[in-house]
Amino acid sequence: MDPVKDTDEPRYSVVRNRECEVLHIDGVYGTLNPATGQLVFYQDVPKVEIDEDGLMSPRSVERVLVVDTRMSPETFRSIAYWMLEHVQHYERWMWDNLRRQEEMDKEGDREGSS
């Protein structure tokens, strides 16, 4: 007997909505209160001007809100902890690589001074 087939838990599948886009994000606004969590992701788009000599110069930045998400406070909290886990993993990885690079630099300095 297959234990997977006998479970009462629902099966999940992941599908991509045709309208799902990949977006570069520069930042996020958000709020959390007892009723709801909200995250609004945005892009900062520089507006430039080209003068008569063909030189570009920035004039302003337009902040474009690209997605406004609403969720339960528990979902907001869960996402925050999930993100923090990834940040901690990333920071450990960065420190490990920095230490390795510093050790390699010291070894190179010792070999070069002989």
C-alpha positions as CSV (number, residue, x, y, z in Angstrom):
1,M,0.0,0.0,0.0
2,D,1.4,3.4,-0.9
3,P,1.4,5.7,2.2
4,V,1.4,8.8,-0.1
5,K,-2.0,7.9,-1.6
6,D,-3.5,7.2,1.8
7,T,-2.9,10.6,3.3
8,D,-5.7,13.0,4.0
9,E,-3.5,16.0,3.3
10,P,-4.1,18.0,0.1
11,R,-1.7,17.8,-2.8
12,Y,0.0,20.9,-3.9
13,S,1.3,21.9,-7.3
14,V,3.0,25.1,-8.4
15,V,2.0,26.8,-11.6
16,R,3.0,30.1,-13.0
17,N,0.2,32.6,-13.9
18,R,0.6,33.9,-17.5
19,E,0.5,37.4,-16.1
20,C,3.3,36.8,-13.6
21,E,6.2,39.1,-14.3
22,V,9.7,39.3,-13.1
23,L,10.4,42.8,-11.8
24,H,13.5,44.6,-10.5
25,I,12.6,46.1,-7.2
26,D,14.4,49.1,-5.5
27,G,12.4,49.1,-2.3
28,V,9.3,48.5,-0.3
29,Y,6.8,50.3,1.9
30,G,4.8,48.4,4.4
31,T,2.6,48.2,7.4
32,L,1.4,45.6,9.9
33,N,-1.5,46.0,12.3
34,P,-3.9,43.5,13.9
35,A,-6.2,43.5,10.9
36,T,-3.7,43.3,7.9
37,G,-0.2,43.3,6.6
38,Q,0.7,45.3,3.5
39,L,3.8,45.5,1.3
40,V,4.0,47.9,-1.6
41,F,7.1,47.2,-3.8
42,Y,8.4,50.0,-6.0
43,Q,11.0,50.9,-8.7
44,D,12.8,54.2,-8.8
45,V,13.1,55.4,-12.4
46,P,15.4,58.3,-13.2
47,K,14.1,60.9,-15.5
48,V,16.9,62.4,-17.6
49,E,17.1,65.3,-20.0
50,I,19.4,65.6,-23.0
51,D,20.8,69.0,-23.8
52,E,21.7,70.4,-27.2
53,D,25.2,69.0,-26.9
54,G,23.8,65.5,-26.4
55,L,24.7,65.3,-22.7
56,M,22.3,63.6,-20.4
57,S,21.6,65.0,-16.9
58,P,19.2,63.7,-14.3
59,R,16.2,65.9,-13.6
60,S,14.1,63.8,-11.2
61,V,13.3,60.3,-10.0
62,E,9.9,58.8,-10.5
63,R,8.9,56.2,-7.9
64,V,6.7,53.6,-9.6
65,L,4.6,51.4,-7.4
66,V,4.6,48.0,-9.1
67,V,2.7,45.7,-6.7
68,D,0.6,46.3,-3.6
69,T,0.2,43.1,-1.6
70,R,-2.3,42.5,1.2
71,M,-2.1,39.6,3.6
72,S,-3.0,38.4,7.1
73,P,-0.7,39.5,9.9
74,E,0.4,35.9,10.3
75,T,1.4,35.7,6.7
76,F,3.3,39.0,7.0
77,R,5.1,37.6,10.0
78,S,5.8,34.3,8.3
79,I,7.3,36.1,5.3
80,A,9.4,38.3,7.6
81,Y,10.9,35.3,9.4
82,W,11.5,33.5,6.1
83,M,13.4,36.5,4.7
84,L,15.4,36.9,7.9
85,E,16.5,33.2,7.6
86,H,17.8,33.9,4.1
87,V,19.5,37.1,5.2
88,Q,21.3,35.3,8.0
89,H,22.4,32.5,5.6
90,Y,23.6,35.1,3.1
91,E,25.6,37.0,5.8
92,R,27.3,33.8,7.0
93,W,28.2,33.1,3.3
94,M,29.6,36.6,2.8
95,W,31.7,36.5,6.0
96,D,33.1,33.1,5.1
97,N,34.1,34.3,1.7
98,L,35.6,37.5,3.0
99,R,37.7,35.6,5.5
100,R,38.9,33.2,2.8
101,Q,39.8,36.1,0.6
102,E,41.7,37.8,3.4
103,E,43.6,34.6,4.1
104,M,44.5,34.3,0.4
105,D,45.6,37.9,0.3
106,K,47.9,37.3,3.3
107,E,49.4,34.2,1.7
108,G,50.1,36.2,-1.5
109,D,51.7,39.0,0.5
110,R,54.0,36.5,2.3
111,E,55.0,34.8,-1.0
112,G,55.6,38.1,-2.7
113,S,57.9,39.4,0.1
114,S,60.2,36.4,0.0
